[in-house]
Every structure is written in structure tokens, then in C-alpha cells.
Amino acid sequence: MLTNLLGNFAGLAAPVVFAATKPQIKHGSLTLQQYLQMGRHDGVYRGSLILPATTPTQTPSTSSNNAKPAPSAEPPTMKPISQLLSAVFLAGSVGAQPLDLVGSDQRLEVVIPPGAFDLAHATFPDGTPFVAAHWPL
């Protein structure tokens, strides 16, 4: 009880501290002319900049083979893929195999699980709705 009394006593309590006010923003006042008059910090003059007469040539790296470009730098050689989709695959039925598409140059492979396509709003070019169960196989 004595500690509560002493703890509540204003003279023994920690002093009240208020948060600082918002700092004032000082905008830059250094102009280009003032900067140019300041000069170098160390005060040593190193002469004017002299550009080289010729630019150095790059030496080829001995670790890389520059004769054959990387596969990503070659022009694309893939052929278009045309794949018929079965109604079992489109419906996502149990036991349907995933669709495995491999590019003609063997660089790209895409595996699509059965039922991945949502064809609820799909239509044929003539406007008739697409229904996977009624599609002729």
C-alpha cells in the first residue's frame, strides 16, 4: 500500500515528456554558381579533362565460345502445334491423361492437366454454344 501511494505521488513519478514538434523543411539554397565557386574540397588542381584519342578495343573473353551463339540468340525454329482435344480431357473426367505438348525444336514443353480449360462461355465461330458432352469426336 505504501508503494502504491509513493508511486502515485507526482514528485516521485517520472517526468512527463511530450513529443517533439514537426521539423521544419529547409529547401535547398545552393545554386550552380555557388557550387562552381566552392571548387574542390581538397583544393588540389588536377588539370583539365583530356579525352583519349582512340577508344580501347574489347578483347574477346577466352572463357566463352563466341563462334556459336547461345540458344536464346538464335532465331525461332518452332513449328505451330495443332492438337485435338477429347471430350474426356475437356470435362476433366477421372482417369483422363494430361495434355503434354512438346515444341518441334524440343526447347519448350507444356503440360496441361485435364479440366484446366473453362469452356462455360465458349462458342463456335457461328455463335452456337460449345458443349463438351455434345462435341463429335
N, CA, C and O atoms as a MOPAC input file, in Angstrom:
PM7 MOZYME 1SCF
protein

 N      0.81100 1    -1.16500 1     0.00000 1
 C      0.00000 1     0.00000 1     0.00000 1
 C      0.87200 1     1.25200 1     0.00000 1
 O      0.54500 1     2.25200 1    -0.64000 1
 N      1.95400 1     1.18400 1     0.70600 1
 C      2.86600 1     2.32100 1     0.73600 1
 C      3.48600 1     2.55300 1    -0.63900 1
 O      3.68900 1     3.69600 1    -1.04800 1
 N      3.78800 1     1.45900 1    -1.35500 1
 C      4.37600 1     1.62300 1    -2.68600 1
 C      3.38200 1     2.24200 1    -3.66000 1
 O      3.76800 1     3.05300 1    -4.50200 1
 N      2.11500 1     1.87200 1    -3.56000 1
 C      1.10700 1     2.48300 1    -4.41300 1
 C      0.97300 1     3.97100 1    -4.12700 1
 O      0.80300 1     4.77600 1    -5.04300 1
 N      1.05000 1     4.32100 1    -2.88200 1
 C      0.94100 1     5.72300 1    -2.50500 1
 C      2.13100 1     6.51100 1    -3.02700 1
 O      1.98100 1     7.61600 1    -3.54800 1
 N      3.32300 1     5.92500 1    -2.88000 1
 C      4.51600 1     6.60900 1    -3.36700 1
 C      4.56300 1     6.62300 1    -4.89700 1
 O      5.04700 1     7.58400 1    -5.49600 1
 N      4.06100 1     5.55900 1    -5.52500 1
 C      4.06800 1     5.51000 1    -6.98700 1
 C      3.13800 1     6.52600 1    -7.59600 1
 O      3.40200 1     7.02200 1    -8.69100 1
 N      2.06400 1     6.84700 1    -6.92000 1
 C      1.12100 1     7.83200 1    -7.43100 1
 C      1.49700 1     9.24600 1    -7.06400 1
 O      0.88500 1    10.19600 1    -7.55300 1
 N      2.48500 1     9.40500 1    -6.22000 1
 C      2.90700 1    10.73500 1    -5.80400 1
 C      3.58700 1    11.42400 1    -6.99200 1
 O      4.49400 1    10.85400 1    -7.59900 1
 N      3.16300 1    12.62600 1    -7.32100 1
 C      3.63700 1    13.32900 1    -8.50600 1
 C      5.12000 1    13.66500 1    -8.42200 1
 O      5.79500 1    13.74600 1    -9.44800 1
 N      5.62400 1    13.85800 1    -7.23000 1
 C      7.03600 1    14.23700 1    -7.08600 1
 C      7.97100 1    13.08200 1    -7.35700 1
 O      9.10900 1    13.30800 1    -7.76800 1
 N      7.53100 1    11.83800 1    -7.14100 1
 C      8.39100 1    10.67900 1    -7.35800 1
 C      8.18200 1    10.02900 1    -8.72200 1
 O      8.98600 1     9.19300 1    -9.13600 1
 N      7.14300 1    10.39100 1    -9.40300 1
 C      6.85300 1     9.78500 1   -10.69700 1
 C      7.82200 1    10.32400 1   -11.75100 1
 O      8.42000 1    11.38600 1   -11.57800 1
 N      7.96400 1     9.58200 1   -12.83300 1
 C      8.84200 1    10.01300 1   -13.92300 1
 C      8.31100 1    11.29800 1   -14.53100 1
 O      7.09800 1    11.49200 1   -14.61100 1
 N      9.20300 1    12.17400 1   -14.95900 1
 C      8.73000 1    13.43400 1   -15.55000 1
 C      7.96700 1    13.17000 1   -16.84300 1
 O      8.26200 1    12.21600 1   -17.56200 1
 N      6.99900 1    14.01000 1   -17.13000 1
 C      6.18100 1    13.86900 1   -18.32200 1
 C      6.96300 1    14.41600 1   -19.50400 1
 O      7.50300 1    15.52100 1   -19.44800 1
 N      7.01800 1    13.63800 1   -20.56900 1
 C      7.75900 1    14.03700 1   -21.76300 1
 C      6.76800 1    14.14400 1   -22.91300 1
 O      5.96500 1    13.23900 1   -23.13500 1
 N      6.82700 1    15.25100 1   -23.64200 1
 C      5.94700 1    15.45500 1   -24.77800 1
 C      6.72700 1    15.23000 1   -26.06200 1
 O      7.94200 1    15.42300 1   -26.10600 1
 N      6.02900 1    14.82800 1   -27.08900 1
 C      6.66600 1    14.57400 1   -28.37900 1
 C      7.15900 1    15.88400 1   -28.98100 1
 O      6.59500 1    16.95000 1   -28.73500 1
 N      8.21300 1    15.78200 1   -29.77000 1
 C      8.77400 1    16.96300 1   -30.41600 1
 C      7.82200 1    17.46800 1   -31.49400 1
 O      6.98600 1    16.72500 1   -32.00900 1
 N      7.96500 1    18.71600 1   -31.81300 1
 C      7.13500 1    19.27900 1   -32.86800 1
 C      7.64000 1    18.80100 1   -34.22300 1
 O      8.74500 1    18.27000 1   -34.33200 1
 N      6.82700 1    18.99300 1   -35.25000 1
 C      7.17600 1    18.57400 1   -36.59500 1
 C      8.36600 1    19.40600 1   -37.08400 1
 O      8.34100 1    20.63300 1   -36.99300 1
 N      9.40300 1    18.74500 1   -37.60000 1
 C     10.56700 1    19.51800 1   -38.04800 1
 C     10.23100 1    20.37400 1   -39.26500 1
 O      9.41200 1    20.00100 1   -40.10500 1
 N     10.87000 1    21.50400 1   -39.33200 1
 C     10.66700 1    22.41000 1   -40.45100 1
 C     11.49600 1    21.94300 1   -41.63800 1
 O     12.64600 1    21.53800 1   -41.46800 1
 N     10.93000 1    21.99500 1   -42.82900 1
 C     11.62000 1    21.57300 1   -44.03400 1
 C     12.44400 1    22.74200 1   -44.54700 1
 O     11.91900 1    23.83600 1   -44.75600 1
 N     13.73900 1    22.50800 1   -44.75000 1
 C     14.60000 1    23.53600 1   -45.31700 1
 C     14.84100 1    23.19200 1   -46.77100 1
 O     15.36400 1    22.12600 1   -47.09400 1
 N     14.46000 1    24.09400 1   -47.62900 1
 C     14.64800 1    23.88000 1   -49.05100 1
 C     16.08200 1    24.23100 1   -49.42700 1
 O     16.71300 1    25.08200 1   -48.79900 1
 N     16.58300 1    23.56300 1   -50.45800 1
 C     17.95000 1    23.81600 1   -50.89400 1
 C     18.14200 1    25.24000 1   -51.36900 1
 O     17.27300 1    25.81900 1   -52.02100 1
 N     19.29600 1    25.79500 1   -51.03300 1
 C     19.56300 1    27.17200 1   -51.42500 1
 C     20.86600 1    27.29500 1   -52.20500 1
 O     21.24300 1    28.40000 1   -52.59600 1
 N     21.56000 1    26.18800 1   -52.43900 1
 C     22.82600 1    26.21700 1   -53.15400 1
 C     22.55900 1    26.30700 1   -54.65100 1
 O     21.88200 1    25.44800 1   -55.21700 1
 N     23.08400 1    27.33400 1   -55.28600 1
 C     22.89800 1    27.50000 1   -56.71400 1
 C     24.09800 1    26.92700 1   -57.45400 1
 O     25.10900 1    26.58700 1   -56.83900 1
 N     23.98800 1    26.82000 1   -58.76600 1
 C     25.08600 1    26.31200 1   -59.57100 1
 C     26.30100 1    27.22800 1   -59.46900 1
 O     27.43200 1    26.74900 1   -59.38900 1
 N     26.08200 1    28.50600 1   -59.47200 1
 C     27.20600 1    29.44800 1   -59.37700 1
 C     27.93600 1    29.29200 1   -58.04800 1
 O     29.16600 1    29.32400 1   -58.01200 1
 N     27.19300 1    29.12200 1   -56.95500 1
 C     27.82100 1    28.92300 1   -55.64400 1
 C     28.61100 1    27.62100 1   -55.63200 1
 O     29.70700 1    27.56600 1   -55.07300 1
 N     28.06500 1    26.57800 1   -56.24200 1
 C     28.75300 1    25.28300 1   -56.28900 1
 C     30.05600 1    25.38800 1   -57.07500 1
 O     31.08000 1    24.85000 1   -56.65400 1
 N     30.02200 1    26.07200 1   -58.20400 1
 C     31.22500 1    26.21500 1   -59.01500 1
 C     32.28400 1    27.05300 1   -58.30900 1
 O     33.47500 1    26.81800 1   -58.51500 1
 N     31.89800 1    28.01100 1   -57.49200 1
 C     32.85300 1    28.83100 1   -56.76400 1
 C     33.47500 1    28.07600 1   -55.60500 1
 O     34.56900 1    28.42400 1   -55.15900 1
 N     32.79700 1    27.04500 1   -55.10500 1
 C     33.34000 1    26.27900 1   -53.98000 1
 C     34.61300 1    25.54800 1   -54.36700 1
 O     35.52000 1    25.42900 1   -53.54300 1
 N     34.70700 1    25.05700 1   -55.58800 1
 C     35.88800 1    24.33600 1   -56.02400 1
 C     35.97000 1    22.95900 1   -55.39200 1
 O     34.99600 1    22.45900 1   -54.82800 1
 N     37.14300 1    22.35400 1   -55.49200 1
 C     37.34600 1    21.02300 1   -54.92400 1
 C     37.52700 1    21.11100 1   -53.42100 1
 O     38.01400 1    22.11700 1   -52.90500 1
 N     37.13800 1    20.06600 1   -52.72500 1
 C     37.23000 1    20.06400 1   -51.27400 1
 C     38.67400 1    20.00900 1   -50.79400 1
 O     39.00700 1    20.58800 1   -49.76000 1
 N     39.53200 1    19.32000 1   -51.53400 1
 C     40.92400 1    19.22500 1   -51.09800 1
 C     41.78100 1    20.36400 1   -51.63500 1
 O     42.93200 1    20.51200 1   -51.22300 1
 N     41.24200 1    21.17200 1   -52.55000 1
 C     41.96000 1    22.34000 1   -53.04700 1
 C     43.07400 1    22.03800 1   -54.03100 1
 O     43.83200 1    22.93900 1   -54.39000 1
 N     43.19500 1    20.80200 1   -54.47700 1
 C     44.27100 1    20.43600 1   -55.39500 1
 C     43.73600 1    20.48400 1   -56.82200 1
 O     42.69400 1    19.89600 1   -57.11200 1
 N     44.45100 1    21.19300 1   -57.73200 1
 C     44.05600 1    21.26900 1   -59.12500 1
 C     44.66900 1    20.09300 1   -59.86300 1
 O     45.87100 1    19.84900 1   -59.76400 1
 N     43.85400 1    19.37600 1   -60.59300 1
 C     44.34000 1    18.18600 1   -61.28100 1
 C     44.36000 1    18.37400 1   -62.79100 1
 O     44.52000 1    17.39100 1   -63.51400 1
 N     44.21000 1    19.55000 1   -63.28000 1
 C     44.24600 1    19.81500 1   -64.71100 1
 C     42.88800 1    19.59200 1   -65.34000 1
 O     41.96400 1    19.09100 1   -64.69900 1
 N     42.77900 1    19.97300 1   -66.61700 1
 C     41.52300 1    19.81200 1   -67.31200 1
 C     41.39000 1    18.38400 1   -67.83500 1
 O     42.38000 1    17.66500 1   -67.97100 1
 N     40.17500 1    17.99100 1   -68.12100 1
 C     39.90700 1    16.65300 1   -68.60500 1
 C     40.34600 1    16.53400 1   -70.05300 1
 O     39.94300 1    17.34200 1   -70.89100 1
 N     41.16500 1    15.54000 1   -70.35800 1
 C     41.62600 1    15.29500 1   -71.71100 1
 C     41.07000 1    13.94900 1   -72.14600 1
 O     41.35700 1    12.91900 1   -71.53600 1
 N     40.26700 1    13.96900 1   -73.21000 1
 C     39.68800 1    12.73200 1   -73.71300 1
 C     40.72800 1    11.95800 1   -74.51000 1
 O     41.54700 1    12.57500 1   -75.19100 1
 N     40.72600 1    10.62400 1   -74.45000 1
 C     41.67700 1     9.84200 1   -75.23000 1
 C     41.38200 1     9.96200 1   -76.72500 1
 O     40.23400 1    10.14100 1   -77.13100 1
 N     42.43500 1     9.86200 1   -77.53500 1
 C     42.27300 1     9.99300 1   -78.98300 1
 C     41.54100 1     8.78500 1   -79.56800 1
 O     40.74400 1     8.93600 1   -80.49400 1
 N     41.80100 1     7.60400 1   -79.04600 1
 C     41.13500 1     6.39800 1   -79.52500 1
 C     40.53800 1     5.67000 1   -78.33800 1
 O     41.03200 1     5.75600 1   -77.21400 1
 N     39.47500 1     4.95900 1   -78.61400 1
 C     38.86400 1     4.17600 1   -77.54900 1
 C     39.49600 1     2.79200 1   -77.53500 1
 O     39.81600 1     2.25800 1   -78.59700 1
 N     39.68300 1     2.20400 1   -76.37700 1
 C     40.28800 1     0.87200 1   -76.33200 1
 C     39.35400 1    -0.16900 1   -76.91900 1
 O     38.13900 1    -0.08300 1   -76.74000 1
 N     39.89600 1    -1.13500 1   -77.60600 1
 C     39.08600 1    -2.20500 1   -78.18300 1
 C     38.86800 1    -3.27700 1   -77.14400 1
 O     39.70900 1    -3.50200 1   -76.27400 1
 N     37.73100 1    -3.93600 1   -77.24100 1
 C     37.42700 1    -5.01500 1   -76.31800 1
 C     38.10900 1    -6.27800 1   -76.79200 1
 O     38.05000 1    -6.62600 1   -77.97100 1
 N     38.75300 1    -6.95500 1   -75.87200 1
 C     39.35800 1    -8.24000 1   -76.20800 1
 C     38.34500 1    -9.32800 1   -75.92200 1
 O     37.68900 1    -9.29800 1   -74.88100 1
 N     38.20200 1   -10.29000 1   -76.82100 1
 C     37.22800 1   -11.35800 1   -76.57200 1
 C     37.65000 1   -12.19900 1   -75.38000 1
 O     38.83400 1   -12.44700 1   -75.15200 1
 N     36.66000 1   -12.62400 1   -74.63700 1
 C     36.91000 1   -13.46400 1   -73.47200 1
 C     37.33100 1   -14.85900 1   -73.91900 1
 O     36.75300 1   -15.42800 1   -74.84500 1
 N     38.33400 1   -15.39500 1   -73.25800 1
 C     38.80500 1   -16.72500 1   -73.62700 1
 C     37.91900 1   -17.81600 1   -73.05100 1
 O     37.95500 1   -18.95700 1   -73.51300 1
 N     37.10400 1   -17.46600 1   -72.02200 1
 C     36.29000 1   -18.49300 1   -71.38000 1
 C     34.99700 1   -18.77300 1   -72.15300 1
 O     34.42100 1   -19.85100 1   -72.00500 1
 N     34.52900 1   -17.82400 1   -72.97800 1
 C     33.28300 1   -18.06100 1   -73.69300 1
 C     33.57800 1   -18.38100 1   -75.15500 1
 O     34.56700 1   -17.92500 1   -75.72800 1
 N     32.69400 1   -19.17400 1   -75.73300 1
 C     32.83300 1   -19.56700 1   -77.12400 1
 C     31.97800 1   -18.61900 1   -77.95500 1
 O     30.75300 1   -18.74700 1   -77.96900 1
 N     32.60900 1   -17.66600 1   -78.64900 1
 C     31.87300 1   -16.67700 1   -79.42000 1
 C     31.51000 1   -17.17200 1   -80.80700 1
 O     30.75900 1   -16.50200 1   -81.51600 1
 N     32.01900 1   -18.32400 1   -81.21500 1
 C     31.73200 1   -18.82200 1   -82.55000 1
 C     30.28100 1   -19.28600 1   -82.65900 1
 O     29.64700 1   -19.07800 1   -83.69300 1
 N     29.75200 1   -19.90300 1   -81.62300 1
 C     28.37100 1   -20.38800 1   -81.63700 1
 C     27.54400 1   -19.56200 1   -80.65500 1
 O     27.85000 1   -19.54400 1   -79.46300 1
 N     26.50100 1   -18.87900 1   -81.13100 1
 C     25.70000 1   -18.06600 1   -80.21400 1
 C     24.88800 1   -18.94200 1   -79.26500 1
 O     24.64700 1   -20.12100 1   -79.52500 1
 N     24.47900 1   -18.33800 1   -78.17600 1
 C     23.65200 1   -19.04100 1   -77.19800 1
 C     22.32200 1   -19.40400 1   -77.84400 1
 O     21.90200 1   -18.72000 1   -78.77700 1
 N     21.63600 1   -20.46300 1   -77.38100 1
 C     20.35700 1   -20.85500 1   -77.98500 1
 C     19.31100 1   -19.74600 1   -77.93700 1
 O     18.45200 1   -19.67700 1   -78.81600 1
 N     19.36500 1   -18.88700 1   -76.94000 1
 C     18.37500 1   -17.81800 1   -76.85500 1
 C     18.61000 1   -16.74200 1   -77.91200 1
 O     17.70500 1   -15.96000 1   -78.20200 1
 N     19.81800 1   -16.68800 1   -78.49500 1
 C     20.11800 1   -15.66800 1   -79.50800 1
 C     19.79000 1   -16.14700 1   -80.91300 1
 O     19.81300 1   -15.35000 1   -81.85100 1
 N     19.48800 1   -17.42100 1   -81.08000 1
 C     19.17700 1   -17.94800 1   -82.40100 1
 C     17.74800 1   -17.58700 1   -82.79100 1
 O     16.90800 1   -17.38100 1   -81.91400 1
 N     17.45400 1   -17.50700 1   -84.09000 1
 C     16.07300 1   -17.22600 1   -84.48600 1
 C     15.16600 1   -18.40300 1   -84.13100 1
 O     15.62900 1   -19.54200 1   -84.08000 1
 N     13.88700 1   -18.14500 1   -83.88500 1
 C     12.98700 1   -19.24000 1   -83.51600 1
 C     12.79300 1   -20.20600 1   -84.68300 1
 O     12.67500 1   -19.79900 1   -85.83900 1
 N     12.76400 1   -21.48900 1   -84.34800 1
 C     12.60800 1   -22.52400 1   -85.37300 1
 C     11.40100 1   -23.41500 1   -85.09900 1
 O     11.21400 1   -24.41200 1   -85.79700 1
 N     10.58400 1   -23.09000 1   -84.11300 1
 C      9.45400 1   -23.94700 1   -83.76300 1
 C      8.36200 1   -23.86700 1   -84.81700 1
 O      8.14800 1   -22.82800 1   -85.44200 1
 N      7.69700 1   -24.95800 1   -84.99400 1
 C      6.55400 1   -25.04900 1   -85.90000 1
 C      5.27800 1   -24.96700 1   -85.06500 1
 O      5.29500 1   -25.34500 1   -83.89400 1
 N      4.17600 1   -24.48300 1   -85.63500 1
 C      2.91800 1   -24.43400 1   -84.88000 1
 C      2.43400 1   -25.83900 1   -84.50300 1
 O      2.64900 1   -26.80500 1   -85.23500 1
 N      1.77800 1   -25.92700 1   -83.34900 1
 C      1.25300 1   -27.20200 1   -82.86300 1
 C     -0.26100 1   -27.19600 1   -83.02800 1
 O     -0.93000 1   -26.21800 1   -82.69500 1
 N     -0.78700 1   -28.29500 1   -83.54300 1
 C     -2.22400 1   -28.46900 1   -83.65600 1
 C     -2.57900 1   -29.75400 1   -82.91400 1
 O     -2.06500 1   -30.82300 1   -83.24300 1
 N     -3.44900 1   -29.65500 1   -81.92200 1
 C     -3.78000 1   -30.80200 1   -81.08600 1
 C     -5.28700 1   -30.89700 1   -80.92800 1
 O     -5.92500 1   -29.91500 1   -80.54800 1
 N     -5.86900 1   -32.04700 1   -81.20900 1
 C     -7.29000 1   -32.28100 1   -80.97700 1
 C     -7.50000 1   -32.60300 1   -79.50100 1
 O     -6.73700 1   -33.36600 1   -78.90800 1
 N     -8.53100 1   -32.02200 1   -78.92100 1
 C     -8.83000 1   -32.24100 1   -77.51500 1
 C    -10.06900 1   -33.12200 1   -77.40500 1
 O    -11.08800 1   -32.86500 1   -78.04600 1
 N     -9.96700 1   -34.14400 1   -76.59800 1
 C    -11.10300 1   -35.05300 1   -76.42900 1
 C    -12.08700 1   -34.47800 1   -75.40500 1
 O    -11.72800 1   -33.63100 1   -74.58700 1
 N    -13.31800 1   -34.94900 1   -75.46800 1
 C    -14.33900 1   -34.50700 1   -74.52100 1
 C    -13.99600 1   -34.95200 1   -73.10700 1
 O    -14.34400 1   -34.27100 1   -72.14300 1
 N    -13.31400 1   -36.09200 1   -72.97400 1
 C    -12.91400 1   -36.59000 1   -71.65300 1
 C    -11.90000 1   -35.63500 1   -71.03600 1
 O    -11.96200 1   -35.34800 1   -69.84100 1
 N    -10.96100 1   -35.13800 1   -71.85200 1
 C     -9.96000 1   -34.19300 1   -71.35200 1
 C    -10.60400 1   -32.86400 1   -70.96800 1
 O    -10.29100 1   -32.29200 1   -69.92300 1
 N    -11.51800 1   -32.37100 1   -71.82800 1
 C    -12.14200 1   -31.07700 1   -71.55900 1
 C    -13.05000 1   -31.12000 1   -70.34700 1
 O    -13.15700 1   -30.13300 1   -69.62000 1
 N    -13.70200 1   -32.24400 1   -70.11700 1
 C    -14.59300 1   -32.36800 1   -68.96800 1
 C    -13.82600 1   -32.59200 1   -67.67400 1
 O    -14.37500 1   -32.40300 1   -66.58900 1
 N    -12.56300 1   -32.99300 1   -67.77800 1
 C    -11.76600 1   -33.24100 1   -66.57900 1
 C    -12.17000 1   -34.50000 1   -65.87100 1
 O    -12.10600 1   -34.56600 1   -64.64300 1
 N    -12.58800 1   -35.50600 1   -66.61300 1
 C    -13.03400 1   -36.76500 1   -66.02100 1
 C    -11.89000 1   -37.47100 1   -65.31800 1
 O    -10.71800 1   -37.26300 1   -65.62900 1
 N    -12.26100 1   -38.31200 1   -64.36100 1
 C    -11.27200 1   -39.08600 1   -63.61500 1
 C    -10.60100 1   -40.06500 1   -64.56900 1
 O    -11.27000 1   -40.72800 1   -65.36100 1
 N     -9.29800 1   -40.15000 1   -64.49000 1
 C     -8.55000 1   -41.06900 1   -65.33300 1
 C     -8.08900 1   -40.46000 1   -66.64000 1
 O     -7.38500 1   -41.12100 1   -67.40400 1
 N     -8.46200 1   -39.21800 1   -66.92400 1
 C     -8.01300 1   -38.55900 1   -68.15900 1
 C     -6.53700 1   -38.20400 1   -68.03600 1
 O     -6.08400 1   -37.74400 1   -66.98800 1
 N     -5.80400 1   -38.41900 1   -69.10100 1
 C     -4.36700 1   -38.13200 1   -69.10900 1
 C     -4.13400 1   -36.63400 1   -69.35700 1
 O     -4.89300 1   -36.00300 1   -70.09300 1
 N     -3.09000 1   -36.06700 1   -68.74700 1
 C     -2.78700 1   -34.66100 1   -69.02100 1
 C     -2.29600 1   -34.48300 1   -70.45300 1
 O     -1.77000 1   -35.41900 1   -71.05500 1
 N     -2.46500 1   -33.30900 1   -70.98200 1
 C     -2.03700 1   -32.99100 1   -72.33600 1
 C     -0.58500 1   -32.53700 1   -72.28300 1
 O     -0.27000 1   -31.55300 1   -71.61300 1
 N      0.30200 1   -33.23900 1   -72.98000 1
 C      1.73900 1   -32.94300 1   -72.98100 1
 C      2.11600 1   -32.42400 1   -74.36400 1
 O      2.16100 1   -33.19200 1   -75.32500 1
 N      2.38600 1   -31.13400 1   -74.46700 1
 C      2.75400 1   -30.51200 1   -75.73800 1
 C      4.24500 1   -30.21200 1   -75.72900 1
 O      4.73300 1   -29.52400 1   -74.83200 1
 N      4.97400 1   -30.72400 1   -76.72200 1
 C      6.41300 1   -30.51300 1   -76.83800 1
 C      6.66100 1   -29.76500 1   -78.13900 1
 O      6.12700 1   -30.13000 1   -79.18600 1
 N      7.48400 1   -28.70500 1   -78.06800 1
 C      7.80900 1   -27.92800 1   -79.24800 1
 C      8.60500 1   -28.73200 1   -80.25300 1
 O      9.26600 1   -29.70700 1   -79.89600 1
 N      8.54200 1   -28.32100 1   -81.52100 1
 C      9.22500 1   -29.07200 1   -82.57600 1
 C     10.74200 1   -29.02400 1   -82.43000 1
 O     11.42700 1   -29.92100 1   -82.92100 1
 N     11.29000 1   -27.99400 1   -81.76100 1
 C     12.73600 1   -27.94000 1   -81.56100 1
 C     13.15400 1   -28.44800 1   -80.17700 1
 O     14.31200 1   -28.30900 1   -79.78500 1
 N     12.21100 1   -29.03300 1   -79.44200 1
 C     12.43500 1   -29.67400 1   -78.14100 1
 C     12.88300 1   -28.69200 1   -77.04600 1
 O     13.41400 1   -29.12700 1   -76.02400 1
 N     12.68300 1   -27.39100 1   -77.23600 1
 C     13.08000 1   -26.41300 1   -76.21500 1
 C     11.94700 1   -26.07200 1   -75.26100 1
 O     12.20200 1   -25.62200 1   -74.14400 1
 N     10.71400 1   -26.27400 1   -75.67100 1
 C      9.56500 1   -25.88900 1   -74.86300 1
 C      8.64600 1   -27.07900 1   -74.68400 1
 O      8.33900 1   -27.79100 1   -75.64000 1
 N      8.20400 1   -27.29200 1   -73.43800 1
 C      7.24400 1   -28.35100 1   -73.14000 1
 C      6.20100 1   -27.77900 1   -72.19800 1
 O      6.53600 1   -27.14000 1   -71.20100 1
 N      4.92900 1   -28.01400 1   -72.52100 1
 C      3.81800 1   -27.53900 1   -71.70500 1
 C      2.94900 1   -28.73700 1   -71.36500 1
 O      2.52900 1   -29.48500 1   -72.24800 1
 N      2.67900 1   -28.91200 1   -70.06100 1
 C      1.80400 1   -29.99500 1   -69.59400 1
 C      0.54700 1   -29.34800 1   -69.01800 1
 O      0.62300 1   -28.56100 1   -68.07400 1
 N     -0.61200 1   -29.68300 1   -69.59200 1
 C     -1.88800 1   -29.10100 1   -69.17900 1
 C     -2.71500 1   -30.19200 1   -68.52600 1
 O     -2.98800 1   -31.21300 1   -69.15700 1
 N     -3.12700 1   -30.00000 1   -67.26000 1
 C     -3.92500 1   -31.02800 1   -66.59600 1
 C     -5.34000 1   -31.06700 1   -67.15600 1
 O     -5.83200 1   -30.06100 1   -67.66800 1
 N     -6.00500 1   -32.22800 1   -67.06400 1
 C     -7.38300 1   -32.32800 1   -67.55900 1
 C     -8.31200 1   -31.39700 1   -66.78300 1
 O     -8.18100 1   -31.23900 1   -65.56900 1
 N     -9.24400 1   -30.78800 1   -67.49700 1
 C    -10.21100 1   -29.89400 1   -66.86900 1
 C     -9.67100 1   -28.50200 1   -66.60100 1
 O    -10.32800 1   -27.72300 1   -65.91000 1
 N     -8.49300 1   -28.15800 1   -67.12300 1
 C     -7.89200 1   -26.85000 1   -66.86000 1
 C     -8.58500 1   -25.73200 1   -67.63400 1
 O     -8.52900 1   -24.57500 1   -67.21800 1
 N     -9.22400 1   -26.05000 1   -68.73100 1
 C     -9.90000 1   -25.04400 1   -69.54600 1
 C    -11.33600 1   -24.87900 1   -69.09000 1
 O    -12.06500 1   -25.86100 1   -68.94600 1
 N    -11.74400 1   -23.63200 1   -68.86300 1
 C    -13.13200 1   -23.33500 1   -68.51200 1
 C    -13.83900 1   -22.90800 1   -69.79800 1
 O    -13.65200 1   -21.79100 1   -70.28000 1
 N    -14.65400 1   -23.81500 1   -70.34600 1
 C    -15.32900 1   -23.55700 1   -71.61000 1
 C    -16.80100 1   -23.24000 1   -71.42200 1
 O    -17.61300 1   -23.48200 1   -72.31500 1
 N    -17.15000 1   -22.69600 1   -70.25700 1
 C    -18.55000 1   -22.40800 1   -69.95900 1
 C    -19.11100 1   -21.34500 1   -70.89300 1
 O    -20.29600 1   -21.38500 1   -71.22500 1
 N    -18.28400 1   -20.39400 1   -71.32200 1
 C    -18.76300 1   -19.30800 1   -72.17300 1
 C    -18.20900 1   -19.39800 1   -73.58700 1
 O    -18.27300 1   -18.42500 1   -74.33800 1
 N    -17.66600 1   -20.55000 1   -73.95800 1
 C    -17.08500 1   -20.71400 1   -75.29100 1
 C    -18.17100 1   -20.90400 1   -76.33900 1
 O    -19.20100 1   -21.52700 1   -76.08200 1
 N    -17.92200 1   -20.35200 1   -77.53300 1
 C    -18.85800 1   -20.51300 1   -78.64800 1
 C    -18.08000 1   -20.84400 1   -79.90700 1
 O    -16.88600 1   -20.56300 1   -80.01500 1
 N    -18.77700 1   -21.44500 1   -80.85200 1
 C    -18.20100 1   -21.70800 1   -82.16500 1
 C    -18.22700 1   -20.40800 1   -82.97200 1
 O    -18.91100 1   -19.45900 1   -82.58900 1
 N    -17.48400 1   -20.35500 1   -84.09200 1
 C    -17.49200 1   -19.12800 1   -84.89900 1
 C    -18.88200 1   -18.70700 1   -85.37500 1
 O    -19.11700 1   -17.52000 1   -85.60100 1
 N    -19.80200 1   -19.65200 1   -85.53100 1
 C    -21.14600 1   -19.27200 1   -85.97800 1
 C    -22.03300 1   -18.79200 1   -84.83100 1
 O    -23.17800 1   -18.40600 1   -85.06600 1
 N    -21.52700 1   -18.80600 1   -83.59300 1
 C    -22.26700 1   -18.29400 1   -82.44500 1
 C    -22.94300 1   -19.33900 1   -81.60600 1
 O    -23.46800 1   -19.00800 1   -80.54300 1
 N    -22.96000 1   -20.59900 1   -82.03100 1
 C    -23.60300 1   -21.64200 1   -81.23200 1
 C    -22.72800 1   -21.96600 1   -80.02700 1
 O    -21.50200 1   -21.97700 1   -80.14100 1
 N    -23.33200 1   -22.22600 1   -78.88900 1
 C    -22.53300 1   -22.50100 1   -77.68800 1
 C    -21.80900 1   -23.83700 1   -77.79200 1
 O    -22.30400 1   -24.78700 1   -78.39900 1
 N    -20.64000 1   -23.88400 1   -77.19200 1
 C    -19.83300 1   -25.09900 1   -77.15900 1
 C    -20.22100 1   -25.91400 1   -75.94300 1
 O    -20.18800 1   -25.41200 1   -74.82000 1
 N    -20.59000 1   -27.16800 1   -76.15600 1
 C    -20.89400 1   -28.08700 1   -75.06000 1
 C    -19.99900 1   -29.29500 1   -75.27100 1
 O    -20.13100 1   -29.99800 1   -76.27300 1
 N    -19.08200 1   -29.54600 1   -74.32900 1
 C    -18.09300 1   -30.60500 1   -74.49100 1
 C    -18.74800 1   -31.97900 1   -74.60400 1
 O    -18.23700 1   -32.85100 1   -75.30700 1
 N    -19.87100 1   -32.17800 1   -73.91900 1
 C    -20.50800 1   -33.50900 1   -73.94900 1
 C    -21.11800 1   -33.79300 1   -75.30900 1
 O    -21.28400 1   -34.96000 1   -75.66600 1
 N    -21.46300 1   -32.75800 1   -76.09000 1
 C    -22.10400 1   -32.96400 1   -77.38400 1
 C    -21.16100 1   -32.78400 1   -78.56000 1
 O    -21.58200 1   -32.86100 1   -79.71400 1
 N    -19.88400 1   -32.54500 1   -78.27200 1
 C    -18.95200 1   -32.35000 1   -79.36000 1
 C    -18.67200 1   -33.67900 1   -80.05000 1
 O    -18.37400 1   -34.66100 1   -79.37100 1
 N    -18.75900 1   -33.74300 1   -81.40000 1
 C    -18.42700 1   -35.01000 1   -82.07100 1
 C    -16.94300 1   -35.26500 1   -81.99800 1
 O    -16.12400 1   -34.37700 1   -82.23500 1
 N    -16.61200 1   -36.50800 1   -81.66200 1
 C    -15.19700 1   -36.87100 1   -81.55500 1
 C    -14.67100 1   -37.39500 1   -82.85800 1
 O    -13.49600 1   -37.75000 1   -82.95200 1

